Amino acid sequence: MSKKKVIVKRLNSIQNFGAMDVLCTDKTGTITQGKIVLEKHVDVQGNPSQHVLNYAYMNSYYQTGLKNLMDEAILNHVNLNEDLQVDELYRKIDELPFDFRRRRMSVIVESDKNQHILICKGAVEEIMGLSTFVEINGEVLEVTTEIMNETARSASAT
């Protein structure tokens, strides 16, 4: 972006660019109405996953920093707050805001069963590069080169 002499007025927009595979613009807002709508929530294999949506919702719900358009789309998607009973079943423990060194944003929540859950949001490649285990079809597996390659293919296809 610096080569094109782009001035970034909202630092939060850089995170949005890093998380995109496809960018469509409508300068006048007549088509997009200036908002994003969540259409798909998929697992590492590209399959629809309610589990992924639930964690994405909790991450966006509990983060205290600026909410970007993606966060707003997740928070406005169906009636997840009631379905998840976020306020009754979970409590925020801590937050690690986005920074350019970590290249991710994280919240830590505690379930009503005293289970601590770290929920990270960032580019698929960044998160998978840090992961040692992944859940596929309800089974927790060690991350292998094959799984990494399959994840990369799924991420580029969605």
VEXROFI-144073 format. One record per residue (C-alpha): residue number from 1; residue in one letter; x, y, z. Coordinates in steps of 0.2 Angstrom, whole numbers. Layout:
<recs>
NUM,A,X,Y,Z
...
</recs>
This chain:
<recs>
1,M,0,0,0
2,S,14,12,3
3,K,21,9,-15
4,K,4,16,-20
5,K,5,31,-8
6,V,-11,26,1
7,I,-15,35,17
8,V,-24,25,30
9,K,-35,35,40
10,R,-42,21,51
11,L,-29,8,56
12,N,-42,-5,59
13,S,-45,-6,40
14,I,-28,-14,38
15,Q,-34,-29,48
16,N,-49,-30,37
17,F,-38,-30,21
18,G,-27,-44,28
19,A,-43,-55,31
20,M,-50,-53,14
21,D,-49,-65,-1
22,V,-60,-55,-13
23,L,-64,-36,-12
24,C,-79,-29,-21
25,T,-82,-10,-20
26,D,-97,1,-23
27,K,-91,19,-21
28,T,-109,26,-21
29,G,-116,13,-9
30,T,-131,10,-20
31,I,-128,-8,-20
32,T,-119,-12,-4
33,Q,-128,1,7
34,G,-111,2,16
35,K,-112,-14,26
36,I,-106,-32,26
37,V,-118,-47,28
38,L,-112,-63,34
39,E,-116,-77,22
40,K,-105,-92,26
41,H,-96,-98,42
42,V,-84,-113,38
43,D,-72,-124,46
44,V,-54,-128,41
45,Q,-61,-140,27
46,G,-73,-126,20
47,N,-88,-135,27
48,P,-102,-125,36
49,S,-99,-124,55
50,Q,-110,-118,68
51,H,-96,-120,80
52,V,-85,-108,70
53,L,-99,-95,70
54,N,-102,-97,89
55,Y,-83,-93,92
56,A,-83,-79,80
57,Y,-98,-71,88
58,M,-90,-73,106
59,N,-74,-65,99
60,S,-83,-50,92
61,Y,-95,-48,106
62,Y,-81,-48,120
63,Q,-68,-37,111
64,T,-67,-20,118
65,G,-57,-12,103
66,L,-65,-4,88
67,K,-77,-16,80
68,N,-74,-17,61
69,L,-88,-21,48
70,M,-84,-39,49
71,D,-88,-39,68
72,E,-104,-30,65
73,A,-109,-42,52
74,I,-106,-57,64
75,L,-115,-48,79
76,N,-130,-44,68
77,H,-131,-62,61
78,V,-147,-70,66
79,N,-150,-70,85
80,L,-134,-78,92
81,N,-134,-69,108
82,E,-150,-77,114
83,D,-145,-94,106
84,L,-128,-95,114
85,Q,-134,-87,131
86,V,-117,-78,130
87,D,-120,-67,146
88,E,-127,-82,156
89,L,-114,-96,151
90,Y,-98,-86,147
91,R,-88,-73,156
92,K,-73,-63,148
93,I,-57,-66,157
94,D,-45,-56,146
95,E,-42,-48,129
96,L,-26,-47,118
97,P,-29,-33,106
98,F,-24,-34,88
99,D,-6,-29,84
100,F,5,-30,69
101,R,18,-41,78
102,R,5,-54,83
103,R,-6,-51,68
104,R,-21,-57,77
105,M,-34,-52,90
106,S,-39,-63,105
107,V,-51,-65,119
108,I,-51,-77,133
109,V,-68,-82,140
110,E,-73,-94,154
111,S,-88,-106,152
112,D,-100,-109,165
113,K,-91,-126,167
114,N,-75,-117,172
115,Q,-67,-120,155
116,H,-55,-107,148
117,I,-57,-104,130
118,L,-44,-93,119
119,I,-53,-87,104
120,C,-41,-79,91
121,K,-46,-69,75
122,G,-34,-67,61
123,A,-29,-73,44
124,V,-31,-91,41
125,E,-12,-94,37
126,E,-7,-84,53
127,I,-18,-94,64
128,M,-14,-111,56
129,G,4,-107,57
130,L,3,-106,76
131,S,-9,-121,78
132,T,-3,-139,84
133,F,-20,-146,84
134,V,-36,-144,74
135,E,-54,-150,75
136,I,-61,-159,60
137,N,-78,-167,61
138,G,-78,-167,80
139,E,-61,-175,81
140,V,-46,-166,87
141,L,-31,-170,76
142,E,-13,-165,76
143,V,-9,-153,62
144,T,0,-161,48
145,T,7,-154,32
146,E,-8,-163,23
147,I,-20,-154,34
148,M,-11,-137,31
149,N,-12,-139,12
150,E,-30,-144,13
151,T,-34,-129,24
152,A,-25,-117,12
153,R,-35,-125,-3
154,S,-51,-123,7
155,A,-47,-105,12
156,S,-43,-100,-6
157,A,-59,-108,-12
158,T,-71,-99,0
</recs>
